[in-house]
């Protein structure tokens, strides 16, 4: 009607987006208080973050979207490679060592 351009009320966030944002932030905040922190404990917040990012990715031009997916794939391949090769490289020898260790006798 009679409203002038630029005098619109500020747009409120989408209720779903707001819920996803607060869920992700609450998850990160709660996990940040734990004394033993590893990246895998942040995985539950990933669903919220990916859902929020997918809306923005869908709005990108096709060339930028392809570039964003390439960066996404490279980051995850790098992190996956790190955990598969470097992180697990310390765990597997330790487990083999523990498997060969003498077991304590009953009652000790």
N, C-alpha and C positions, 0 to 999 in steps of 0.2 A: 503494500500500500503506500503509505505516506512517508516511509522511512527513506532518508537520504543515503546514497551510496557511502559505504565506509562506517555507517552507524549501526551495523549489525552487532548482535550480541556475540561475544566470543564463543566459538564452537566448543562444546563439551566433548570429551573423549567418548569413544564407543565403550559401552559397559563391558563387552567381552575383552577389548584391548586393555582396559583398565584392570580387569581381573587378572588377565595374563601377566601384565606388568607387575602388579603387586605380588602375585604368586611367585614369579621369578625372583623378585627382590627379597621377599620374605625367605625363600629357600636359601639364597646366597647368604643372607644375614644370619640365619640360623646355623648354617653349616660353617660359617666363619668363626663361630664361637667354639667349635670343637677343637680339642688340642691336637688331634692327629688329622691333618688335612691332606687330601689327595684329590687330584682332578676328577677322578671317577665319582666322587661323592657329589659333584656338581651336575652329574648327568640327569637327575630328575628335573632340574630347572631347564634343561635343554628343550623340552617339548614346548614350554611357554615361549622361550626365546625364538625358536624356529617358527612357531605359529605367528608371532609378531613380525618376524623378518619376512615371512612368505607374502604378506600383504604388500610390503614395500617392494619386494622383488617382482611381484606381478605387475606393479605400476612402472617398472623400468622399461626403457626402450629395448628392443630385442638385442642389439649389439652390447649394450651395457649389462643386460641380464646374462648373456653368455659369459662376459668377462667376470661378473660376480660369481657365477657358478664355477668358473675355472679357479678363481681365487679360493672359493670354498673347498673345492676338491683338493687343491694343492695343500692348503692348511691341514685338512684332515688326513691326507696321505702322510704328511710330515709328522704329525702328532702320532698317528697310528704306527708309522715306522719307528719312531722313538720308543714307544711303549713295547713294540714287538721285539726290537733288536737290543736296545740299550737297557731299558728297565728290566725286562724279563731275563736279560743276560746275567744279571746278578741273582735272580730268584731261582732259576733252574739249577745252577751249580750248588746253591745252598740246600735245596731240597734233596739233590742227589747225595750230598754230604750227610745230611740228617738221616736219610734212608739207610746209609751204611754205618751210622753210629751205633754203638752198643746200647741196648735197651736196659734201663734199670731193673733190677730184680724186684719182685713183688714185695711190698712192705718197706722198701727203701725210701 
